[in-house]
Amino acid sequence: MRLAVLAGGMVVGEMALLGDRRAADVFADTVVSCIEIPIEDFREFTERYPSVGRQIMHNLAALLAGRLRKANAKVDLLSAD
């Protein structure tokens, strides 16, 4: 089941930064390039640059909140009588 379509520059796997397990699999319809940041490297980076780490987590919260709003809207549409 296709849950979302992402465009270039969009983020996947962001929940791993919160310590969660994978929530979904990702498949590409075309050739893509990805950057993987090992969680330990990310943790070390945020310890070394805490203000940048806070900004990343703020942006992550905004991203997840937006995705949650969209998911809630889809559930509302599917459950409307």
N, C-alpha and C positions, 0 to 999 in steps of 0.2 A: 504494500500500500504506500503510495506516495503522499507524504505529509507536507512537504514543502519543496519549492524550487528556489535554489539560491543562485545568485549571480556572482560574477567576479568580485573579489575583495571581501566577500562575506565570510563569516566565521562558522566553523563547525567544531564540535568537541569541547566547547567552552565550559561545559559542566564539570569536566575533569579538573578544572582549576579550583573547583569547590570541594574536591575530594570524592565526588560522586562517580559511580561506575557509568559506563556508556549507557545512554538512553535510547540510542537508535543506530542503525547502520546507515552508511552514506554510500550512494552509488552515483557515478557520473554518467551523463548522457554523451559527453564529449571528452576530449583530452583535457586534463586539468593539471595544474602545478600546485602543490601544497607545501606548506612549511610546517614541520612538526617541532614543537618545543617540549622537550622532556620536562615533566613536572618538577623534577629536582632542579633543573636549570632555571625554571621559572621561579621557584622558591628562593634560590640563591640570588637571583636578580632582584626580587622584591626586598630581600634583606639588605642588599647593597644600596638600592635606590628606593627607599620606602615611599617617598612622595610620588614617584612614578607608579609604584605598585598600588598605592591607594587610588590613583587616577584610573589605572587599568581595571581595578575591581569596581570602581564607580561606573565605568563604561560597561562592564560586564553586567552589573545589576540593571542598568538601563536597557541593554540588549535583551536580557532574559525577561524583564517586565514587558517589553514590547511584544515579544513572542508569546508570552502568556496571555496578553490582551487579545492577540489575534486568535489564539487557540480557543479562548473563552467565547469569542464572537462566533467561531465555527460551531462550537458545541451548542450555543444558543440557536443558531440557524437550524441545526439538525434536530433539535428537540422541540422546536416551535410546532404548535398544533395548528 
